[in-house]
Amino acid sequence: MKKLLLILIVFFCGCTYCYGPITGTKYHRGFASVLPENPFFNVRYGNPESAFVRECKAYFIQQNPNLSDRAKQSISEGKIYIGMTKGQVTASWGAPEDKNISVGSWGTHEQWTYGSQYVYIEDGILTSWQTN
């Protein structure tokens, strides 16, 4: 059933509607846009309070039962904290508008852009963020 929903989201989100990952509920695409590479965890949250976004967050939490209580609460509330993984940040805030990635002998450093906010990730872990 979950694989079928994945397929539905990938095919139908190019149209006017998206389908929720848990219930299969049909949502108008204005609530969020789903990026094709990973439809559940690369969602740009057009309206972070929408039912579709809440359902995507709930699905992420359901699929990751070993999350700490802090991570579950932060994702549900759309908050981030130092030490979150990339997947947790994406589940909480949605996919970034842009990514800048530097790779070197020191590891991988990423800067994610969310409007006027910047999130910094080192080797897959949130290390800081900046707001303007």
Backbone hydrogen bonds in HBPLUS format (Angstrom, degrees):
<---DONOR---> <-ACCEPTOR-->    atom                        ^
c    i                          cat <-CA-CA->   ^        H-A-AA   ^      H-
h    n   atom  resd res      DA  || num        DHA   H-A  angle D-A-AA Bond
n    s   type  num  typ     dist DA aas  dist angle  dist       angle   num
A0005-LEU N   A0001-MET O   3.00 MM   4  6.35 152.0  2.08 147.3 154.7     1
A0006-LEU N   A0002-LYS O   2.95 MM   4  6.26 152.5  2.02 146.5 154.1     2
A0007-ILE N   A0003-LYS O   3.00 MM   4  6.28 161.3  2.03 148.9 153.1     3
A0008-LEU N   A0004-LEU O   2.87 MM   4  6.16 158.1  1.92 148.6 155.2     4
A0009-ILE N   A0005-LEU O   2.87 MM   4  6.09 160.3  1.91 152.2 156.8     5
A0010-VAL N   A0006-LEU O   2.94 MM   4  6.17 168.5  1.95 155.4 158.4     6
A0011-PHE N   A0007-ILE O   2.97 MM   4  6.13 167.0  1.99 154.8 157.9     7
A0012-PHE N   A0008-LEU O   2.78 MM   4  5.67 161.9  1.81 150.3 156.4     8
A0013-CYS N   A0009-ILE O   2.99 MM   4  5.45 147.9  2.10 142.4 145.8     9
A0015-CYS N   A0012-PHE O   2.95 MM   3  5.40 157.2  2.01 110.9 118.4    10
A0029-ARG N   A0016-THR O   2.72 MM  13  5.33 157.8  1.77 158.4 150.6    11
A0018-CYS N   A0027-TYR O   2.77 MM   9  5.17 157.8  1.82 149.6 157.4    12
A0027-TYR N   A0018-CYS O   2.66 MM   9  5.17 175.6  1.66 164.8 166.2    13
A0020-GLY N   A0025-THR O   2.81 MM   5  5.07 157.3  1.86 141.7 148.4    14
A0024-GLY N   A0020-GLY O   2.98 MM   4  4.55 134.9  2.19 116.1 127.2    15
A0031-PHE N   A0028-HIS O   3.25 MM   3  6.31 178.0  2.25 131.4 132.0    16
A0032-ALA N   A0029-ARG O   3.21 MM   3  5.74 139.2  2.38 113.8 122.0    17
A0047-ASN N   A0031-PHE O   2.94 MM  16  5.21 141.2  2.09 157.8 145.7    18
A0033-SER N   A0044-ARG O   3.11 MM  11  5.33 156.7  2.17 144.0 150.2    19
A0044-ARG N   A0033-SER O   2.91 MM  11  5.33 163.0  1.94 164.2 163.8    20
A0035-LEU N   A0042-ASN O   3.04 MM   7  5.53 163.9  2.07 151.5 156.3    21
A0042-ASN N   A0038-ASN O   3.00 MM   4  5.62 129.1  2.26 168.4 174.9    22
A0095-ALA N   A0043-VAL O   2.68 MM  52  5.29 152.8  1.75 119.2 129.0    23
A0050-SER N   A0047-ASN O   2.95 MM   3  5.51 169.9  1.96 127.9 129.5    24
A0054-ARG N   A0050-SER O   3.03 MM   4  6.33 165.3  2.06 153.3 157.6    25
A0055-GLU N   A0051-ALA O   2.90 MM   4  6.05 151.4  1.98 144.2 152.2    26
A0056-CYS N   A0052-PHE O   2.94 MM   4  6.25 151.4  2.02 146.9 154.7    27
A0057-LYS N   A0053-VAL O   2.97 MM   4  6.24 159.1  2.01 153.5 158.6    28
A0058-ALA N   A0054-ARG O   2.93 MM   4  6.14 159.7  1.97 146.8 152.7    29
A0059-TYR N   A0055-GLU O   2.89 MM   4  6.05 150.7  1.97 144.0 152.2    30
A0060-PHE N   A0056-CYS O   3.02 MM   4  6.28 157.9  2.07 146.3 151.5    31
A0061-ILE N   A0057-LYS O   3.04 MM   4  6.33 163.4  2.07 152.3 156.3    32
A0062-GLN N   A0058-ALA O   2.86 MM   4  6.03 157.9  1.91 147.6 154.3    33
A0063-GLN N   A0059-TYR O   2.87 MM   4  6.06 151.7  1.95 151.1 158.3    34
A0064-ASN N   A0061-ILE O   3.23 MM   3  5.15 150.7  2.33  98.3 107.0    35
A0067-LEU N   A0064-ASN O   3.18 MM   3  5.94 158.4  2.23 127.6 128.0    36
A0072-LYS N   A0068-SER O   3.00 MM   4  6.31 166.6  2.01 155.4 158.6    37
A0073-GLN N   A0069-ASP O   2.96 MM   4  6.12 166.6  1.98 150.7 154.2    38
A0074-SER N   A0070-ARG O   2.87 MM   4  6.00 164.4  1.90 150.5 155.5    39
A0075-ILE N   A0071-ALA O   2.90 MM   4  6.03 168.4  1.91 156.2 159.0    40
A0076-SER N   A0072-LYS O   3.00 MM   4  6.13 165.2  2.03 147.8 152.4    41
A0077-GLU N   A0073-GLN O   2.93 MM   4  6.10 148.1  2.03 147.6 156.2    42
A0078-GLY N   A0074-SER O   2.89 MM   4  5.90 109.9  2.39 139.1 156.0    43
A0079-LYS N   A0074-SER O   2.79 MM   5  4.74 170.5  1.79 145.0 145.1    44
A0078-GLY N   A0075-ILE O   3.15 MM   3  5.07 154.2  2.22 100.2 108.1    45
A0084-MET N   A0081-TYR O   3.22 MM   3  6.07 155.4  2.28 145.8 145.3    46
A0083-GLY N   A0126-LEU O   2.92 MM  43  5.19 160.6  1.96 139.6 146.1    47
A0126-LEU N   A0084-MET O   2.78 MM  42  5.31 170.0  1.79 162.7 166.3    48
A0089-VAL N   A0085-THR O   3.01 MM   4  6.33 159.3  2.05 154.3 159.6    49
A0086-LYS N   A0124-GLY O   3.11 MM  38  5.48 128.2  2.39 144.0 142.7    50
A0090-THR N   A0086-LYS O   2.94 MM   4  6.15 165.1  1.96 153.3 157.5    51
A0091-ALA N   A0087-GLY O   2.87 MM   4  6.05 151.9  1.95 142.1 150.3    52
A0092-SER N   A0088-GLN O   2.95 MM   4  6.11 147.0  2.06 142.5 151.2    53
A0093-TRP N   A0089-VAL O   2.81 MM   4  5.95 175.6  1.81 164.2 164.5    54
A0094-GLY N   A0090-THR O   2.70 MM   4  4.55 136.0  1.89 125.6 134.6    55
A0097-GLU N   A0113-THR O   2.75 MM  16  5.54 147.3  1.86 169.9 177.6    56
A0113-THR N   A0098-ASP O   2.89 MM  15  5.13 162.3  1.92 150.4 151.3    57
A0100-ASN N   A0111-GLN O   2.84 MM  11  5.05 155.7  1.90 147.2 155.2    58
A0111-GLN N   A0100-ASN O   2.79 MM  11  5.05 155.4  1.85 149.3 157.3    59
A0102-SER N   A0109-HIS O   2.76 MM   7  5.12 168.1  1.77 159.9 163.9    60
A0109-HIS N   A0102-SER O   2.81 MM   7  5.12 166.4  1.83 157.1 161.4    61
A0104-GLY N   A0107-GLY O   2.99 MM   3  5.38 158.9  2.04 150.7 157.6    62
A0107-GLY N   A0104-GLY O   3.00 MM   3  5.38 158.6  2.05 112.3 119.0    63
A0123-ASP N   A0108-THR O   2.80 MM  15  5.08 167.0  1.82 156.0 160.3    64
A0110-GLU N   A0121-ILE O   2.73 MM  11  5.00 157.6  1.78 154.5 159.9    65
A0121-ILE N   A0110-GLU O   2.88 MM  11  5.00 163.6  1.91 143.6 148.9    66
A0112-TRP N   A0119-VAL O   2.77 MM   7  5.00 165.5  1.79 150.3 155.4    67
A0119-VAL N   A0112-TRP O   2.87 MM   7  5.00 159.7  1.91 143.6 150.4    68
A0114-TYR N   A0117-GLN O   2.81 MM   3  5.04 172.5  1.82 156.9 157.1    69
A0117-GLN N   A0114-TYR O   2.90 MM   3  5.04 162.2  1.93 125.2 129.6    70
A0118-TYR N   A0130-GLN O   2.75 MM  12  5.03 163.2  1.78 151.6 157.1    71
A0130-GLN N   A0118-TYR O   2.72 MM  12  5.03 151.9  1.80 147.1 154.7    72
A0120-TYR N   A0128-SER O   2.79 MM   8  5.21 169.1  1.80 155.8 152.3    73
A0127-THR N   A0120-TYR O   2.86 MM   7  5.81 170.0  1.87 155.2 158.7    74
A0128-SER N   A0120-TYR O   3.44 MM   8  5.21 157.5  2.49 136.6 136.0    75
A0122-GLU N   A0125-ILE O   2.91 MM   3  5.38 155.5  1.97 156.0 150.4    76
A0125-ILE N   A0122-GLU O   3.06 MM   3  5.38 163.0  2.09 114.5 119.9    77
